[in-house]
């Protein structure tokens, strides 16, 4: 069965520092992978997605993610974090013809000034 | 020009009541979903409809009944509400089919925060 693991429950970084959020997936076929962000009290906003092709994908708000098939990973990165990036980040894999999204447990990002 | 909208945004009710949450999308999508986010922020799919036909029905109590009057609307009715139903319920939409991953990207509504007292 498909699954997504986000090993870091909570990460704190200083504003201006770089960020990497880890995501590992388990899925037999070629995965469709996503990162969503949820600001406090808000809905889920799509940051970026990977389907095929170039393994480095660019998203909104200066985020990027790299797909590594050999490591079953899809880590999210940002070179310089802003205080407004503080939020919950979810990695997800899309499976099946019926397009079911399986989410990781999320990583809460705290940004210190 | 909201893409996926949900009403109400907040819902506070007593145990045993029946309530409905409505979802509408104006993205021209043909598939809609309900997800539940529990108190630990874990997100899990509940239902999915494609062109008014139920295509995903996870293990959910039968007190939960989705209804899709047309492909732009998906409502969730909950009977006999229990304390454990307190959660955030998200609606999402996408296109259906096996071609093109981009078609399957799901866009989410703002969520409905349900509190059962």
Interface residues (C-beta under 8 A of the other chain):
Chain A: X32 X34 X36 X38 X42 X43 X44 X45 X46 X49 X51 X52 X88 X90 X92 X94 X97 X98 X99 X100 X101 X102 X103 X105 X106
Chain B: X31 X33 X35 X40 X41 X42 X43 X44 X45 X48 X50 X55 X56 X90 X92 X94 X96 X97 X98 X100 X101 X102 X104 X105 X106 X107 X108 X109 X110 X111
